[in-house]
Amino acid sequence: MTVVVRSLGRFAAGSGVLALVLWLTWVMLDLKHLQSGFTLP
């Protein structure tokens, strides 16, 4: 049971980091294209 929880936690952390990186990349591209400030999803 502990192994399942640990792997789930690792998956959640990995997907969270991936989502953060994608969001930051999207914001940076948005800033680069539209210089009128950044927009939040």
C-alpha positions as CSV (number, residue, x, y, z in Angstrom):
1,M,0.0,0.0,0.0
2,T,2.8,2.4,0.9
3,V,4.4,1.7,-2.6
4,V,1.2,2.7,-4.3
5,V,0.9,6.0,-2.3
6,R,4.6,6.8,-3.0
7,S,4.2,6.2,-6.7
8,L,1.0,8.2,-6.8
9,G,2.8,11.1,-5.0
10,R,5.7,10.9,-7.5
11,F,3.3,11.0,-10.4
12,A,1.4,13.9,-9.0
13,A,4.6,15.9,-8.3
14,G,5.9,15.1,-11.8
15,S,2.7,16.2,-13.6
16,G,2.5,19.3,-11.4
17,V,6.0,20.3,-12.4
18,L,5.2,19.6,-16.0
19,A,2.1,21.7,-15.9
20,L,4.0,24.5,-14.3
21,V,6.7,24.4,-17.0
22,L,4.1,24.4,-19.7
23,W,2.2,27.3,-18.1
24,L,5.3,29.3,-17.7
25,T,6.3,28.7,-21.4
26,W,2.8,29.7,-22.5
27,V,3.0,32.9,-20.4
28,M,6.4,33.7,-21.8
29,L,5.2,33.2,-25.4
30,D,2.2,35.3,-24.6
31,L,4.4,38.1,-23.3
32,K,6.6,37.9,-26.3
33,H,3.7,38.1,-28.8
34,L,1.5,40.6,-26.9
35,Q,3.4,43.3,-25.1
36,S,0.2,44.5,-23.4
37,G,0.9,42.4,-20.3
38,F,0.3,38.8,-19.5
39,T,-3.1,37.0,-19.4
40,L,-4.1,34.3,-16.9
41,P,-5.9,31.2,-18.0
